Amino acid sequence: MNDTQVEQVRQSVRARYAAAAQSASCCSTPLDDSSVFGGSQYDDSTKSLLPEEAIIASLGCGNPTVLADLQPGEIVLDLGSGGGIDVLLSAQRVGPTGKAYGLDMTDEMLALARDNQAKAGVSNVEFLKGHIEEIPLPDNCVDVIISNCVINLSGDKNRVFAEALRVLKPGGRLAVSDVVLSRPLPEELATITALWTGCISGALTETDCVAGLTAAGFDDVSVDPTQVFERASLEELVSGLPESDMPAGLDVSAAIASLDGVIRSAAIRAVKPGGEPRPAVSVIQVVEPALCCDTGVCGPDVD
């Protein structure tokens, strides 16, 4: 992508998530949170610690706070922190001697996240405005980077990976929940803006994700699919798209058939070289479909 295309994607994403933030902040009727994000990803005791608005605004596809194996005293950065759910959970996991940063480019999401922080009474948190391609933090300053279905939205993922490596301390960890593809999307689908803001068109293939992180300088890179989307989910996805977004002459049925099993949620992990080795930790995560948007694949309409 050139700079103009990157900015066009950024503006589309900003508009989509600004609307989501405004919907969450003005919602006065409690929702069934299983319809907002996968209930199995955040247990009831965890959700009870959070404001309802943080739960409603959770637009991710996993629980990176579990993937990251956070420890007391660590400094955590959430790329694309949205309404703040993973930042608030991280702050509780690292305790008063640790700190959690949230980075987001959308004013409405930042306002919602700060309001949720105040309601949760969590003090070891700081929300920053900025882009994940240009992280406003110094080199070697965080122990762990998490992200929940956001890196796919970037138009320059190599820059995101390079920035993540820069701000991590030696031995620091990247633990991301995101959407990946088993192979590239057909060009006529990859250009649909609604699929990009819905976390599909911008997703890397598993191979390209590993290659990008490795090229940036990370070690121990792994991409482990946790949910594969099959035909029924894809049919629901297409039914939620505006007809005007569909390319002229597209054979929708054939497109759906070609994508059966291609789109997945995944646990993505990597380590910055250096530092002391950590003992291996096994994490068993039960996941549900990606819930980053309102297209059927990515969850209900929260706009």
C-alpha atoms as a printed R data frame, in Angstrom:
    type eleno elety resid chain resno       x       y       z
1   ATOM     1    CA   MET     A     1   0.000   0.000   0.000
2   ATOM     2    CA   ASN     A     2   1.106   3.551  -0.658
3   ATOM     3    CA   ASP     A     3   0.703   6.330   1.902
4   ATOM     4    CA   THR     A     4  -2.591   7.521   0.420
5   ATOM     5    CA   GLN     A     5  -4.122   4.042   0.592
6   ATOM     6    CA   VAL     A     6  -2.895   3.567   4.157
7   ATOM     7    CA   GLU     A     7  -4.561   6.824   5.184
8   ATOM     8    CA   GLN     A     8  -7.811   5.891   3.417
9   ATOM     9    CA   VAL     A     9  -7.924   2.611   5.336
10  ATOM    10    CA   ARG     A    10  -7.134   4.432   8.566
11  ATOM    11    CA   GLN     A    11  -9.990   6.895   8.066
12  ATOM    12    CA   SER     A    12 -12.468   4.090   7.323
13  ATOM    13    CA   VAL     A    13 -11.392   2.184  10.420
14  ATOM    14    CA   ARG     A    14 -11.549   5.311  12.574
15  ATOM    15    CA   ALA     A    15 -15.113   6.053  11.453
16  ATOM    16    CA   ARG     A    16 -16.237   2.464  12.060
17  ATOM    17    CA   TYR     A    17 -14.852   2.288  15.594
18  ATOM    18    CA   ALA     A    18 -15.866   5.815  16.544
19  ATOM    19    CA   ALA     A    19 -19.449   4.735  15.874
20  ATOM    20    CA   ALA     A    20 -18.949   1.583  17.952
21  ATOM    21    CA   ALA     A    21 -17.608   3.645  20.863
22  ATOM    22    CA   GLN     A    22 -20.542   6.038  20.777
23  ATOM    23    CA   SER     A    23 -22.992   3.139  20.749
24  ATOM    24    CA   ALA     A    24 -21.352   1.526  23.765
25  ATOM    25    CA   SER     A    25 -21.117   4.744  25.746
26  ATOM    26    CA   CYS     A    26 -24.795   5.586  25.334
27  ATOM    27    CA   CYS     A    27 -26.201   2.107  25.822
28  ATOM    28    CA   SER     A    28 -28.458   2.077  28.875
29  ATOM    29    CA   THR     A    29 -29.930  -1.407  28.542
30  ATOM    30    CA   PRO     A    30 -27.781  -4.302  29.803
31  ATOM    31    CA   LEU     A    31 -26.898  -6.707  27.022
32  ATOM    32    CA   ASP     A    32 -26.318 -10.439  27.065
33  ATOM    33    CA   ASP     A    33 -22.525 -10.220  26.980
34  ATOM    34    CA   SER     A    34 -22.256 -13.575  25.244
35  ATOM    35    CA   SER     A    35 -23.683 -11.771  22.229
36  ATOM    36    CA   VAL     A    36 -21.000  -9.104  22.469
37  ATOM    37    CA   PHE     A    37 -17.905 -11.240  22.852
38  ATOM    38    CA   GLY     A    38 -17.153 -14.885  23.505
39  ATOM    39    CA   GLY     A    39 -18.197 -15.611  27.066
40  ATOM    40    CA   SER     A    40 -15.680 -18.446  27.298
41  ATOM    41    CA   GLN     A    41 -12.833 -16.013  26.630
42  ATOM    42    CA   TYR     A    42 -13.517 -13.904  29.726
43  ATOM    43    CA   ASP     A    43 -14.956 -15.824  32.664
44  ATOM    44    CA   ASP     A    44 -17.750 -14.484  34.848
45  ATOM    45    CA   SER     A    45 -15.457 -13.560  37.740
46  ATOM    46    CA   THR     A    46 -13.314 -11.514  35.361
47  ATOM    47    CA   LYS     A    47 -16.273  -9.759  33.752
48  ATOM    48    CA   SER     A    48 -17.672  -8.855  37.162
49  ATOM    49    CA   LEU     A    49 -14.641  -6.604  37.706
50  ATOM    50    CA   LEU     A    50 -15.384  -4.476  34.638
51  ATOM    51    CA   PRO     A    51 -17.851  -1.705  33.780
52  ATOM    52    CA   GLU     A    52 -20.668  -2.807  31.478
53  ATOM    53    CA   GLU     A    53 -19.550  -0.290  28.847
54  ATOM    54    CA   ALA     A    54 -16.125  -1.928  28.629
55  ATOM    55    CA   ILE     A    55 -17.778  -5.283  27.987
56  ATOM    56    CA   ILE     A    56 -20.172  -3.885  25.378
57  ATOM    57    CA   ALA     A    57 -17.279  -2.223  23.525
58  ATOM    58    CA   SER     A    58 -15.156  -5.374  23.421
59  ATOM    59    CA   LEU     A    59 -14.637  -5.918  19.692
60  ATOM    60    CA   GLY     A    60 -11.927  -8.561  19.672
61  ATOM    61    CA   CYS     A    61 -11.444 -12.169  18.617
62  ATOM    62    CA   GLY     A    62  -9.744 -13.662  21.670
63  ATOM    63    CA   ASN     A    63  -8.332 -12.938  25.108
64  ATOM    64    CA   PRO     A    64  -4.701 -11.808  24.761
65  ATOM    65    CA   THR     A    65  -4.380 -11.255  28.506
66  ATOM    66    CA   VAL     A    66  -4.466 -15.034  28.870
67  ATOM    67    CA   LEU     A    67  -2.050 -15.617  25.987
68  ATOM    68    CA   ALA     A    68   0.460 -13.192  27.497
69  ATOM    69    CA   ASP     A    69   0.823 -14.960  30.883
70  ATOM    70    CA   LEU     A    70   1.101 -11.587  32.605
71  ATOM    71    CA   GLN     A    71   3.082 -11.391  35.829
72  ATOM    72    CA   PRO     A    72   3.035  -8.911  38.748
73  ATOM    73    CA   GLY     A    73   5.214  -5.869  38.107
74  ATOM    74    CA   GLU     A    74   5.235  -6.108  34.313
75  ATOM    75    CA   ILE     A    75   4.564  -3.191  31.966
76  ATOM    76    CA   VAL     A    76   2.001  -4.004  29.270
77  ATOM    77    CA   LEU     A    77   0.984  -2.189  26.084
78  ATOM    78    CA   ASP     A    78  -2.280  -2.916  24.256
79  ATOM    79    CA   LEU     A    79  -2.184  -1.939  20.569
80  ATOM    80    CA   GLY     A    80  -5.611  -0.635  19.555
81  ATOM    81    CA   SER     A    81  -7.081  -0.680  23.044
82  ATOM    82    CA   GLY     A    82 -10.623   0.377  22.129
83  ATOM    83    CA   GLY     A    83 -12.941   0.557  25.131
84  ATOM    84    CA   GLY     A    84 -10.148  -0.653  27.384
85  ATOM    85    CA   ILE     A    85 -11.252  -4.123  28.455
86  ATOM    86    CA   ASP     A    86  -7.853  -5.787  27.938
87  ATOM    87    CA   VAL     A    87  -5.973  -2.831  29.428
88  ATOM    88    CA   LEU     A    88  -8.070  -2.926  32.601
89  ATOM    89    CA   LEU     A    89  -7.677  -6.697  32.907
90  ATOM    90    CA   SER     A    90  -3.928  -6.409  32.301
91  ATOM    91    CA   ALA     A    91  -3.599  -3.724  34.962
92  ATOM    92    CA   GLN     A    92  -5.244  -6.022  37.488
93  ATOM    93    CA   ARG     A    93  -2.987  -8.930  36.509
94  ATOM    94    CA   VAL     A    94   0.278  -6.954  36.788
95  ATOM    95    CA   GLY     A    95  -0.810  -5.345  40.064
96  ATOM    96    CA   PRO     A    96   0.147  -2.033  41.640
97  ATOM    97    CA   THR     A    97   3.862  -2.497  40.873
98  ATOM    98    CA   GLY     A    98   3.087  -2.902  37.162
99  ATOM    99    CA   LYS     A    99   1.402  -0.711  34.581
100 ATOM   100    CA   ALA     A   100  -0.831  -1.100  31.528
101 ATOM   101    CA   TYR     A   101  -0.820   1.282  28.556
102 ATOM   102    CA   GLY     A   102  -3.590   1.428  25.976
103 ATOM   103    CA   LEU     A   103  -2.923   2.950  22.548
104 ATOM   104    CA   ASP     A   104  -5.753   3.990  20.228
105 ATOM   105    CA   MET     A   105  -6.191   6.508  17.406
106 ATOM   106    CA   THR     A   106  -9.921   7.118  17.925
107 ATOM   107    CA   ASP     A   107 -10.922   9.962  20.240
108 ATOM   108    CA   GLU     A   108 -14.295   8.396  20.980
109 ATOM   109    CA   MET     A   109 -12.724   5.097  22.037
110 ATOM   110    CA   LEU     A   110 -10.148   6.868  24.200
111 ATOM   111    CA   ALA     A   111 -12.884   8.835  25.956
112 ATOM   112    CA   LEU     A   112 -14.854   5.646  26.564
113 ATOM   113    CA   ALA     A   113 -11.777   3.808  27.826
114 ATOM   114    CA   ARG     A   114 -10.876   6.578  30.282
115 ATOM   115    CA   ASP     A   115 -14.452   6.632  31.550
116 ATOM   116    CA   ASN     A   116 -14.310   2.862  32.001
117 ATOM   117    CA   GLN     A   117 -11.015   3.220  33.881
118 ATOM   118    CA   ALA     A   118 -12.616   5.689  36.270
119 ATOM   119    CA   LYS     A   119 -15.604   3.399  36.837
120 ATOM   120    CA   ALA     A   120 -13.325   0.418  37.448
121 ATOM   121    CA   GLY     A   121 -11.189   2.410  39.898
122 ATOM   122    CA   VAL     A   122  -7.946   1.221  38.296
123 ATOM   123    CA   SER     A   123  -5.033   3.624  38.717
124 ATOM   124    CA   ASN     A   124  -2.059   1.845  37.087
125 ATOM   125    CA   VAL     A   125  -3.353   2.561  33.572
126 ATOM   126    CA   GLU     A   126  -2.564   5.194  30.950
127 ATOM   127    CA   PHE     A   127  -4.368   5.591  27.637
128 ATOM   128    CA   LEU     A   128  -2.383   7.164  24.801
129 ATOM   129    CA   LYS     A   129  -3.548   8.620  21.496
130 ATOM   130    CA   GLY     A   130  -1.584   7.505  18.463
131 ATOM   131    CA   HIS     A   131  -1.122   4.987  15.703
132 ATOM   132    CA   ILE     A   132   0.152   1.454  16.150
133 ATOM   133    CA   GLU     A   133   2.601   2.139  13.303
134 ATOM   134    CA   GLU     A   134   4.130   4.991  15.359
135 ATOM   135    CA   ILE     A   135   3.973   4.006  19.024
136 ATOM   136    CA   PRO     A   136   4.456   7.091  21.254
137 ATOM   137    CA   LEU     A   137   6.738   5.338  23.758
138 ATOM   138    CA   PRO     A   138  10.555   5.106  24.038
139 ATOM   139    CA   ASP     A   139  12.701   2.132  23.082
140 ATOM   140    CA   ASN     A   140  12.915  -0.923  25.357
141 ATOM   141    CA   CYS     A   141  10.205   0.203  27.792
142 ATOM   142    CA   VAL     A   142   7.520  -2.516  27.945
143 ATOM   143    CA   ASP     A   143   7.607  -6.170  28.930
144 ATOM   144    CA   VAL     A   144   4.577  -7.359  26.976
145 ATOM   145    CA   ILE     A   145   2.617  -6.195  23.939
146 ATOM   146    CA   ILE     A   146  -0.928  -7.456  23.498
147 ATOM   147    CA   SER     A   147  -3.549  -6.724  20.847
148 ATOM   148    CA   ASN     A   148  -7.040  -7.995  20.138
149 ATOM   149    CA   CYS     A   149  -8.050  -8.136  16.465
150 ATOM   150    CA   VAL     A   150  -6.436  -4.797  15.544
151 ATOM   151    CA   ILE     A   151  -3.178  -5.415  13.646
152 ATOM   152    CA   ASN     A   152  -5.189  -6.737  10.693
153 ATOM   153    CA   LEU     A   153  -6.692  -3.232  10.401
154 ATOM   154    CA   SER     A   154  -3.320  -1.599   9.749
155 ATOM   155    CA   GLY     A   155  -2.268  -0.725   6.213
156 ATOM   156    CA   ASP     A   156   1.430  -1.136   7.126
157 ATOM   157    CA   LYS     A   157   1.838  -4.249   9.242
158 ATOM   158    CA   ASN     A   158   5.608  -4.437   8.765
159 ATOM   159    CA   ARG     A   159   5.850  -1.046  10.442
160 ATOM   160    CA   VAL     A   160   3.643  -2.285  13.295
161 ATOM   161    CA   PHE     A   161   5.940  -5.272  13.834
162 ATOM   162    CA   ALA     A   162   9.049  -3.056  13.743
163 ATOM   163    CA   GLU     A   163   7.550  -0.639  16.273
164 ATOM   164    CA   ALA     A   164   6.496  -3.489  18.548
165 ATOM   165    CA   LEU     A   165  10.050  -4.822  18.547
166 ATOM   166    CA   ARG     A   166  11.436  -1.337  19.250
167 ATOM   167    CA   VAL     A   167   9.409  -0.645  22.377
168 ATOM   168    CA   LEU     A   168   9.721  -4.134  23.867
169 ATOM   169    CA   LYS     A   169  12.506  -4.770  26.338
170 ATOM   170    CA   PRO     A   170  15.010  -7.509  25.438
171 ATOM   171    CA   GLY     A   171  13.222 -10.770  26.111
172 ATOM   172    CA   GLY     A   172   9.853  -9.003  25.908
173 ATOM   173    CA   ARG     A   173   6.817 -10.848  24.586
174 ATOM   174    CA   LEU     A   174   4.234 -10.241  21.890
175 ATOM   175    CA   ALA     A   175   0.896 -11.996  22.529
176 ATOM   176    CA   VAL     A   176  -1.825 -11.157  20.011
177 ATOM   177    CA   SER     A   177  -5.281 -12.449  19.150
178 ATOM   178    CA   ASP     A   178  -6.069 -11.680  15.519
179 ATOM   179    CA   VAL     A   179  -7.614 -12.864  12.275
180 ATOM   180    CA   VAL     A   180  -5.369 -14.680   9.792
181 ATOM   181    CA   LEU     A   181  -5.939 -16.387   6.436
182 ATOM   182    CA   SER     A   182  -4.808 -19.757   5.173
183 ATOM   183    CA   ARG     A   183  -4.269 -18.154   1.742
184 ATOM   184    CA   PRO     A   184  -4.774 -14.696   0.204
185 ATOM   185    CA   LEU     A   185  -8.273 -13.452  -0.568
186 ATOM   186    CA   PRO     A   186  -9.327 -13.001  -4.205
187 ATOM   187    CA   GLU     A   187  -8.601  -9.444  -5.338
188 ATOM   188    CA   GLU     A   188 -12.287  -8.575  -5.833
189 ATOM   189    CA   LEU     A   189 -12.962  -9.373  -2.168
190 ATOM   190    CA   ALA     A   190  -9.775  -7.873  -0.760
191 ATOM   191    CA   THR     A   191 -10.812  -4.422  -1.996
192 ATOM   192    CA   ILE     A   192 -14.206  -4.338  -0.217
193 ATOM   193    CA   THR     A   193 -13.897  -1.642   2.466
194 ATOM   194    CA   ALA     A   194 -16.530  -3.230   4.707
195 ATOM   195    CA   LEU     A   195 -14.492  -6.427   4.790
196 ATOM   196    CA   TRP     A   196 -11.387  -4.450   5.754
197 ATOM   197    CA   THR     A   197 -13.037  -2.611   8.646
198 ATOM   198    CA   GLY     A   198 -14.632  -5.932   9.581
199 ATOM   199    CA   CYS     A   199 -11.201  -7.498  10.149
200 ATOM   200    CA   ILE     A   200 -11.161  -9.725   7.052
201 ATOM   201    CA   SER     A   201  -9.584  -8.047   3.987
202 ATOM   202    CA   GLY     A   202  -6.587  -6.722   5.903
203 ATOM   203    CA   ALA     A   203  -5.712 -10.021   7.563
204 ATOM   204    CA   LEU     A   204  -2.334 -11.561   6.764
205 ATOM   205    CA   THR     A   205  -1.912 -15.147   5.724
206 ATOM   206    CA   GLU     A   206  -0.427 -17.333   8.436
207 ATOM   207    CA   THR     A   207   2.761 -17.636   6.379
208 ATOM   208    CA   ASP     A   208   3.076 -13.876   5.859
209 ATOM   209    CA   CYS     A   209   2.441 -13.208   9.541
210 ATOM   210    CA   VAL     A   210   5.293 -15.492  10.573
211 ATOM   211    CA   ALA     A   211   7.537 -14.037   7.862
212 ATOM   212    CA   GLY     A   212   6.745 -10.449   8.853
213 ATOM   213    CA   LEU     A   213   7.467 -10.956  12.535
214 ATOM   214    CA   THR     A   214  10.646 -12.875  11.767
215 ATOM   215    CA   ALA     A   215  11.846 -10.196   9.351
216 ATOM   216    CA   ALA     A   216  11.217  -7.550  12.019
217 ATOM   217    CA   GLY     A   217  13.617  -9.410  14.303
218 ATOM   218    CA   PHE     A   218  11.384 -11.517  16.554
219 ATOM   219    CA   ASP     A   219  12.270 -15.012  17.733
220 ATOM   220    CA   ASP     A   220  10.018 -17.949  18.668
221 ATOM   221    CA   VAL     A   221   7.250 -16.824  16.316
222 ATOM   222    CA   SER     A   222   4.114 -18.952  16.281
223 ATOM   223    CA   VAL     A   223   0.646 -18.592  14.740
224 ATOM   224    CA   ASP     A   224  -1.874 -21.065  16.136
225 ATOM   225    CA   PRO     A   225  -5.405 -20.983  14.666
226 ATOM   226    CA   THR     A   226  -8.092 -21.149  17.336
227 ATOM   227    CA   GLN     A   227 -11.273 -20.877  15.239
228 ATOM   228    CA   VAL     A   228 -11.878 -21.664  11.561
229 ATOM   229    CA   PHE     A   229 -14.860 -20.047   9.827
230 ATOM   230    CA   GLU     A   230 -16.834 -22.319   7.562
231 ATOM   231    CA   ARG     A   231 -19.536 -21.794   4.953
232 ATOM   232    CA   ALA     A   232 -22.419 -20.968   7.315
233 ATOM   233    CA   SER     A   233 -20.460 -18.151   8.957
234 ATOM   234    CA   LEU     A   234 -19.395 -16.793   5.581
235 ATOM   235    CA   GLU     A   235 -22.978 -16.754   4.312
236 ATOM   236    CA   GLU     A   236 -23.945 -14.720   7.375
237 ATOM   237    CA   LEU     A   237 -21.008 -12.414   6.706
238 ATOM   238    CA   VAL     A   238 -22.124 -11.686   3.152
239 ATOM   239    CA   SER     A   239 -25.749 -11.183   4.190
240 ATOM   240    CA   GLY     A   240 -24.617  -8.354   6.479
241 ATOM   241    CA   LEU     A   241 -22.771  -6.418   3.780
242 ATOM   242    CA   PRO     A   242 -24.420  -3.493   1.976
243 ATOM   243    CA   GLU     A   243 -25.281  -4.461  -1.585
244 ATOM   244    CA   SER     A   244 -23.481  -1.330  -2.796
245 ATOM   245    CA   ASP     A   245 -20.207  -2.701  -1.363
246 ATOM   246    CA   MET     A   246 -20.312  -5.831  -3.496
247 ATOM   247    CA   PRO     A   247 -18.265  -5.715  -6.742
248 ATOM   248    CA   ALA     A   248 -20.349  -5.756  -9.915
249 ATOM   249    CA   GLY     A   249 -20.635  -9.227 -11.379
250 ATOM   250    CA   LEU     A   250 -19.354 -11.026  -8.290
251 ATOM   251    CA   ASP     A   251 -20.551 -14.617  -8.035
252 ATOM   252    CA   VAL     A   252 -21.328 -14.550  -4.320
253 ATOM   253    CA   SER     A   253 -22.001 -18.271  -4.012
254 ATOM   254    CA   ALA     A   254 -18.710 -19.153  -5.692
255 ATOM   255    CA   ALA     A   255 -16.833 -16.637  -3.532
256 ATOM   256    CA   ILE     A   256 -18.272 -18.155  -0.367
257 ATOM   257    CA   ALA     A   257 -17.375 -21.663  -1.499
258 ATOM   258    CA   SER     A   258 -13.803 -20.567  -2.261
259 ATOM   259    CA   LEU     A   259 -13.352 -19.089   1.238
260 ATOM   260    CA   ASP     A   260 -14.680 -22.042   3.220
261 ATOM   261    CA   GLY     A   261 -12.103 -22.561   5.990
262 ATOM   262    CA   VAL     A   262  -9.772 -19.768   4.835
263 ATOM   263    CA   ILE     A   263 -10.555 -17.204   7.583
264 ATOM   264    CA   ARG     A   264  -9.383 -18.014  11.121
265 ATOM   265    CA   SER     A   265  -8.890 -16.471  14.517
266 ATOM   266    CA   ALA     A   266  -5.387 -17.166  15.810
267 ATOM   267    CA   ALA     A   267  -3.106 -16.839  18.801
268 ATOM   268    CA   ILE     A   268   0.073 -15.094  17.623
269 ATOM   269    CA   ARG     A   269   3.163 -15.133  19.845
270 ATOM   270    CA   ALA     A   270   6.736 -13.897  19.466
271 ATOM   271    CA   VAL     A   271   9.698 -12.880  21.633
272 ATOM   272    CA   LYS     A   272  12.238 -10.075  21.284
273 ATOM   273    CA   PRO     A   273  15.783 -11.510  21.415
274 ATOM   274    CA   GLY     A   274  17.792 -10.997  24.598
275 ATOM   275    CA   GLY     A   275  16.840 -11.074  28.231
276 ATOM   276    CA   GLU     A   276  16.545 -14.017  30.556
277 ATOM   277    CA   PRO     A   277  14.719 -17.107  29.283
278 ATOM   278    CA   ARG     A   278  11.296 -17.706  30.824
279 ATOM   279    CA   PRO     A   279   9.922 -21.127  31.758
280 ATOM   280    CA   ALA     A   280   7.544 -22.532  29.169
281 ATOM   281    CA   VAL     A   281   3.873 -22.024  29.970
282 ATOM   282    CA   SER     A   282   1.019 -23.977  28.406
283 ATOM   283    CA   VAL     A   283  -2.194 -22.022  27.905
284 ATOM   284    CA   ILE     A   284  -5.438 -23.739  26.987
285 ATOM   285    CA   GLN     A   285  -7.841 -21.237  25.464
286 ATOM   286    CA   VAL     A   286 -11.415 -21.985  24.467
287 ATOM   287    CA   VAL     A   287 -12.529 -19.496  21.850
288 ATOM   288    CA   GLU     A   288 -15.630 -18.517  19.982
289 ATOM   289    CA   PRO     A   289 -15.955 -16.766  16.615
290 ATOM   290    CA   ALA     A   290 -14.131 -13.492  16.044
291 ATOM   291    CA   LEU     A   291 -16.227 -10.634  17.392
292 ATOM   292    CA   CYS     A   292 -14.594  -7.519  15.992
293 ATOM   293    CA   CYS     A   293 -17.401  -6.297  13.784
294 ATOM   294    CA   ASP     A   294 -21.037  -6.614  12.782
295 ATOM   295    CA   THR     A   295 -20.730  -8.801   9.718
296 ATOM   296    CA   GLY     A   296 -21.748 -12.166  11.139
297 ATOM   297    CA   VAL     A   297 -18.242 -13.576  11.176
298 ATOM   298    CA   CYS     A   298 -17.088 -10.847  13.527
299 ATOM   299    CA   GLY     A   299 -20.119 -10.682  15.804
300 ATOM   300    CA   PRO     A   300 -23.337  -8.731  16.278
301 ATOM   301    CA   ASP     A   301 -24.059  -5.169  15.256
302 ATOM   302    CA   VAL     A   302 -22.858  -2.866  18.018
303 ATOM   303    CA   ASP     A   303 -23.094   0.320  15.946
